[in-house]
Amino acid sequence: MAHIHTQDHHEHAHVHGHLHAHGSDSAANLQMAFLLNAGFALVELVGGLLTGSLAILSDALHDLGDSIALALAWILQRLSLRRGDYRFSFGYRRFSLVGALANTLILVAGSAYVISQAIARLRDPVQPNAPGMLGLALLGITVNGLAAYRLSRETSLNARAVTLHLMEDVLGWAAVMLVSVVMLFADVPVLDPLISIIISLWVLYNAFRGVTQAAGLFLQGVPAGIDLEAIDARLAAIDGVLSTHHTHLWSLDGERHVFSTHLVVREDATPDDLVAIKCAAREAIQDDSVEHTTFELEFLGEVCPMRDVICGEACVPAVAAHVDR
């Protein structure tokens, strides 16, 4: 049996070096965002207690969850710079999924608690300190806006997700600001628990979206936005490739993916032909955020070691008297 297992080590080394340098910058920006967010969450918690605003307290818990998320993102970003070893051969990027699930559980628990308190407050609303709310809202817009700006220059999916989260915080504080302005001129204390419920429901919605995405990655599903069938078709259309099988695509962390497939080639394919096929196959998937690629080239009529088939125009079950090579 003659099969060839190929992988592009030079390109991977170049990409890894680039990601390592960029990862250091990302870690620094995440650290700054964490320090800003954590410091403001504490100010916000005290301010919410002093002003009596449940909306601010709900956002304080939300920002506390964001701080934990940023801390985990920062720690895991630094951890992700470590190269793969004999224990974690693909590296440490997949640890970020554990952090995503932990953050989601924290946000869900905090939001559920705030909603329960807000519902009770709806029955007996208390007029909060509107000027204090307005001051904290302006500070919240400034702090979250600055943290979002620091991360807006990052191109990684993780950084973009955190940036979006921070920008949503800015919008939440804008809503608190509008409510506080209204309460400066009108006695409508019910607005405070209402806005806290709206903020908490929005957090729960995004938390459930996050856990769904993380679960899909844990179950090694094909990453969203990638058409595996189309990739398979592009590979099968390469000159010299007769068919493909055992094609797999899964993600390390939602950003960097792992791909492998078996390509069936003619029996008379030369070493130059095999190199050309490998290069064409790599080009066929280069736009799909694939960091690790493995192509196994099998000759026509060869029994595939991964399943009981004979490789051909269409792989068919192997018969008892299969071809020996």
C-alpha positions as CSV (number, residue, x, y, z in Angstrom):
1,M,0.0,0.0,0.0
2,A,1.4,3.4,-1.0
3,H,-0.1,6.5,0.3
4,I,1.4,9.9,0.9
5,H,0.7,12.2,3.8
6,T,1.6,15.8,3.2
7,Q,1.5,19.0,5.2
8,D,2.9,22.5,4.6
9,H,5.3,23.1,7.5
10,H,7.0,26.2,6.1
11,E,3.8,28.1,5.6
12,H,2.5,27.1,9.0
13,A,5.7,28.4,10.6
14,H,5.4,31.7,8.9
15,V,1.7,32.1,9.9
16,H,2.5,31.0,13.5
17,G,5.2,33.6,13.8
18,H,2.9,36.3,12.5
19,L,0.1,35.2,14.9
20,H,2.6,35.1,17.8
21,A,3.6,38.8,17.3
22,H,0.0,39.9,16.7
23,G,-1.1,37.9,19.7
24,S,1.2,39.9,22.0
25,D,-0.4,43.1,20.9
26,S,-3.9,41.6,21.4
27,A,-3.0,40.5,24.9
28,A,-1.8,44.0,25.8
29,N,-5.1,45.6,24.4
30,L,-7.2,43.0,26.2
31,Q,-5.3,43.8,29.5
32,M,-6.0,47.5,29.1
33,A,-9.7,46.8,28.3
34,F,-9.9,44.5,31.4
35,L,-8.4,47.1,33.7
36,L,-10.7,49.8,32.5
37,N,-13.8,47.6,32.6
38,A,-13.0,46.1,36.1
39,G,-12.2,49.5,37.6
40,F,-15.4,51.0,36.3
41,A,-17.5,48.0,37.4
42,L,-16.5,48.6,41.0
43,V,-17.3,52.3,40.7
44,E,-20.6,51.4,39.1
45,L,-21.5,48.9,41.8
46,V,-20.9,51.6,44.5
47,G,-22.7,54.2,42.4
48,G,-25.7,51.9,41.9
49,L,-26.0,51.3,45.6
50,L,-25.7,55.1,46.4
51,T,-28.2,56.2,43.7
52,G,-30.6,53.3,44.4
53,S,-30.7,52.6,40.7
54,L,-31.5,49.0,39.8
55,A,-30.6,49.7,36.2
56,I,-27.1,50.7,37.2
57,L,-26.8,47.8,39.5
58,S,-27.9,45.4,36.7
59,D,-25.3,47.0,34.4
60,A,-22.7,46.7,37.2
61,L,-23.2,43.0,37.3
62,H,-23.1,42.9,33.5
63,D,-19.9,44.8,33.5
64,L,-18.5,42.6,36.2
65,G,-19.3,39.6,33.9
66,D,-17.6,41.5,31.1
67,S,-14.5,42.0,33.3
68,I,-14.3,38.3,34.0
69,A,-14.7,37.6,30.3
70,L,-11.9,40.1,29.5
71,A,-9.7,38.7,32.2
72,L,-10.2,35.2,30.8
73,A,-9.7,36.5,27.3
74,W,-6.5,38.2,28.3
75,I,-5.1,35.1,30.2
76,L,-6.1,32.8,27.4
77,Q,-4.7,35.1,24.8
78,R,-1.3,34.9,26.6
79,L,-1.7,31.2,27.0
80,S,-2.5,30.8,23.3
81,L,0.9,32.1,22.4
82,R,2.4,28.8,23.6
83,R,3.3,26.4,20.9
84,G,1.8,23.0,20.7
85,D,3.5,20.3,22.7
86,Y,3.2,16.5,23.2
87,R,0.2,17.1,25.5
88,F,-1.7,19.6,23.3
89,S,-0.3,19.1,19.8
90,F,-2.6,21.8,18.3
91,G,-1.6,24.3,20.9
92,Y,-3.7,25.9,23.6
93,R,-6.2,28.0,21.7
94,R,-9.1,25.7,22.5
95,F,-8.9,26.7,26.2
96,S,-10.8,29.8,25.2
97,L,-13.9,27.8,24.7
98,V,-13.9,26.8,28.4
99,G,-13.6,30.5,29.3
100,A,-16.6,31.3,26.9
101,L,-18.8,28.8,28.7
102,A,-17.7,30.0,32.1
103,N,-18.5,33.6,31.2
104,T,-21.9,32.6,29.8
105,L,-22.9,30.9,33.0
106,I,-21.8,33.9,35.1
107,L,-23.8,36.3,32.8
108,V,-26.9,34.0,32.9
109,A,-26.8,33.7,36.7
110,G,-26.3,37.5,37.2
111,S,-29.0,38.5,34.7
112,A,-31.6,36.0,36.2
113,Y,-30.9,37.5,39.7
114,V,-31.3,41.1,38.4
115,I,-34.6,40.3,36.6
116,S,-36.0,38.7,39.8
117,Q,-35.2,41.9,41.7
118,A,-36.5,44.2,39.0
119,I,-39.9,42.4,38.9
120,A,-40.2,42.9,42.6
121,R,-39.3,46.6,42.2
122,L,-42.0,47.0,39.5
123,R,-44.6,46.5,42.2
124,D,-43.1,49.2,44.4
125,P,-40.8,51.4,42.3
126,V,-38.5,53.8,44.1
127,Q,-37.3,57.0,42.5
128,P,-33.5,56.7,42.1
129,N,-31.0,59.6,42.2
130,A,-31.3,60.8,38.6
131,P,-28.2,63.2,38.7
132,G,-26.1,60.4,40.0
133,M,-27.4,58.0,37.3
134,L,-26.6,60.6,34.6
135,G,-23.0,61.1,35.9
136,L,-22.4,57.3,35.9
137,A,-23.9,56.9,32.5
138,L,-21.6,59.5,31.0
139,L,-18.6,57.9,32.7
140,G,-19.8,54.4,31.5
141,I,-20.0,55.7,27.9
142,T,-16.5,57.1,28.1
143,V,-14.8,54.1,29.8
144,N,-16.5,51.4,27.6
145,G,-16.0,53.5,24.5
146,L,-12.3,53.8,25.2
147,A,-12.0,50.1,25.8
148,A,-13.9,49.4,22.6
149,Y,-11.6,51.8,20.7
150,R,-8.5,50.0,22.0
151,L,-9.8,46.7,20.7
152,S,-11.4,48.0,17.4
153,R,-8.0,47.8,15.7
154,E,-7.7,44.0,16.3
155,T,-8.7,41.7,13.5
156,S,-9.2,38.4,15.4
157,L,-12.7,37.0,15.8
158,N,-12.3,37.0,19.6
159,A,-11.2,40.7,19.7
160,R,-14.1,41.7,17.4
161,A,-16.6,39.8,19.6
162,V,-15.3,41.6,22.7
163,T,-15.4,44.9,20.9
164,L,-19.0,44.3,19.9
165,H,-19.8,43.5,23.5
166,L,-18.2,46.7,24.7
167,M,-20.0,48.8,22.1
168,E,-23.3,47.2,23.2
169,D,-22.4,48.3,26.7
170,V,-22.0,51.9,25.4
171,L,-25.5,51.6,23.9
172,G,-26.8,50.3,27.3
173,W,-25.3,53.3,29.1
174,A,-26.8,55.6,26.5
175,A,-30.2,54.1,27.4
176,V,-29.5,54.7,31.1
177,M,-28.5,58.3,30.3
178,L,-31.8,58.9,28.5
179,V,-33.8,57.5,31.4
180,S,-31.9,59.6,33.9
181,V,-32.6,62.7,31.9
182,V,-36.3,61.9,31.8
183,M,-36.3,61.4,35.5
184,L,-34.7,64.8,36.1
185,F,-37.9,66.4,34.9
186,A,-40.6,63.7,35.7
187,D,-41.3,61.4,38.5
188,V,-41.4,58.0,36.7
189,P,-39.4,55.6,38.9
190,V,-40.8,52.6,37.0
191,L,-38.4,53.4,34.2
192,D,-35.5,52.2,36.3
193,P,-36.6,48.6,36.8
194,L,-37.9,48.5,33.2
195,I,-34.6,49.5,31.7
196,S,-32.8,46.9,34.0
197,I,-35.1,44.2,32.7
198,I,-34.5,45.2,29.1
199,I,-30.7,45.2,29.6
200,S,-30.8,41.8,31.4
201,L,-32.9,40.2,28.7
202,W,-30.5,41.5,26.1
203,V,-27.6,40.0,28.0
204,L,-29.4,36.7,28.3
205,Y,-30.1,36.6,24.6
206,N,-26.5,37.2,23.7
207,A,-25.4,34.7,26.4
208,F,-27.5,31.9,24.9
209,R,-26.2,32.8,21.4
210,G,-22.6,32.5,22.8
211,V,-23.2,29.1,24.5
212,T,-24.8,27.8,21.3
213,Q,-21.7,28.8,19.3
214,A,-19.3,27.4,21.9
215,A,-21.3,24.1,22.1
216,G,-21.0,23.8,18.3
217,L,-17.3,24.2,18.5
218,F,-17.0,21.7,21.4
219,L,-18.9,19.2,19.3
220,Q,-16.5,19.8,16.4
221,G,-19.1,21.1,14.0
222,V,-18.1,22.8,10.8
223,P,-17.5,26.5,11.6
224,A,-20.3,28.8,10.7
225,G,-20.0,30.5,7.4
226,I,-18.0,27.8,5.7
227,D,-19.5,25.5,3.1
228,L,-17.6,22.2,3.4
229,E,-19.5,20.7,0.5
230,A,-18.2,23.6,-1.7
231,I,-14.7,23.0,-0.5
232,D,-15.0,19.3,-1.3
233,A,-16.2,20.2,-4.8
234,R,-13.3,22.6,-5.4
235,L,-10.8,19.9,-4.4
236,A,-12.5,17.3,-6.6
237,A,-12.2,19.7,-9.5
238,I,-8.4,19.9,-9.3
239,D,-6.6,18.5,-12.3
240,G,-5.4,15.0,-11.4
241,V,-7.8,14.4,-8.5
242,L,-10.3,11.7,-9.2
243,S,-12.3,11.9,-6.0
244,T,-12.2,12.9,-2.4
245,H,-13.4,11.2,0.8
246,H,-12.9,11.4,4.6
247,T,-13.1,15.2,4.5
248,H,-13.2,16.9,7.9
249,L,-13.2,20.5,9.1
250,W,-13.4,21.7,12.7
251,S,-12.3,24.7,14.6
252,L,-9.7,25.2,17.4
253,D,-11.3,28.4,18.8
254,G,-13.8,29.8,16.3
255,E,-11.0,31.6,14.4
256,R,-8.5,29.0,13.3
257,H,-9.6,25.8,11.7
258,V,-8.2,22.3,11.1
259,F,-8.8,20.6,7.8
260,S,-8.0,17.1,6.5
261,T,-9.1,15.1,3.5
262,H,-8.1,12.1,1.3
263,L,-7.5,12.8,-2.4
264,V,-7.6,10.0,-4.9
265,V,-5.1,10.3,-7.8
266,R,-4.1,8.3,-10.8
267,E,-1.9,5.3,-10.4
268,D,0.7,6.8,-12.8
269,A,0.9,10.2,-11.0
270,T,4.5,11.4,-10.8
271,P,6.1,13.1,-7.7
272,D,5.8,16.4,-9.6
273,D,2.1,15.7,-10.2
274,L,1.6,15.0,-6.5
275,V,3.3,18.3,-5.5
276,A,1.2,20.2,-8.0
277,I,-2.0,18.6,-6.6
278,K,-1.0,19.4,-3.0
279,C,-0.3,23.1,-3.9
280,A,-3.6,23.4,-5.8
281,A,-5.5,21.8,-2.8
282,R,-3.9,24.3,-0.4
283,E,-4.9,27.2,-2.6
284,A,-8.5,25.8,-2.8
285,I,-9.0,26.3,1.0
286,Q,-6.6,29.2,1.7
287,D,-9.6,31.7,2.1
288,D,-11.4,29.6,4.7
289,S,-9.3,30.5,7.8
290,V,-7.6,27.1,7.9
291,E,-4.4,27.0,9.9
292,H,-3.7,23.3,9.9
293,T,-4.1,21.3,6.7
294,T,-3.5,17.7,6.0
295,F,-3.9,16.0,2.6
296,E,-3.5,12.3,2.2
297,L,-2.9,11.3,-1.4
298,E,-4.1,7.8,-2.4
299,F,-3.7,6.0,-5.7
300,L,-6.6,4.7,-7.7
301,G,-7.5,1.1,-6.6
302,E,-5.7,1.5,-3.2
303,V,-7.6,0.3,-0.2
304,C,-8.1,3.3,2.1
305,P,-6.8,2.6,5.6
306,M,-9.4,4.8,7.2
307,R,-12.4,2.9,6.0
308,D,-13.1,-0.4,4.1
309,V,-13.2,1.1,0.6
310,I,-11.2,1.0,-2.6
311,C,-10.3,4.4,-3.9
312,G,-11.6,5.2,-7.4
313,E,-13.8,7.6,-9.4
314,A,-16.3,6.9,-6.6
315,C,-15.0,5.0,-3.6
316,V,-16.7,1.6,-3.3
317,P,-16.7,-1.1,-0.6
318,A,-13.6,-3.2,-0.8
319,V,-14.1,-6.9,-1.8
320,A,-12.4,-9.8,-0.2
321,A,-9.8,-10.0,-2.9
322,H,-8.7,-6.3,-2.8
323,V,-5.8,-5.0,-4.6
324,D,-2.5,-5.3,-2.8
325,R,0.1,-2.6,-3.3
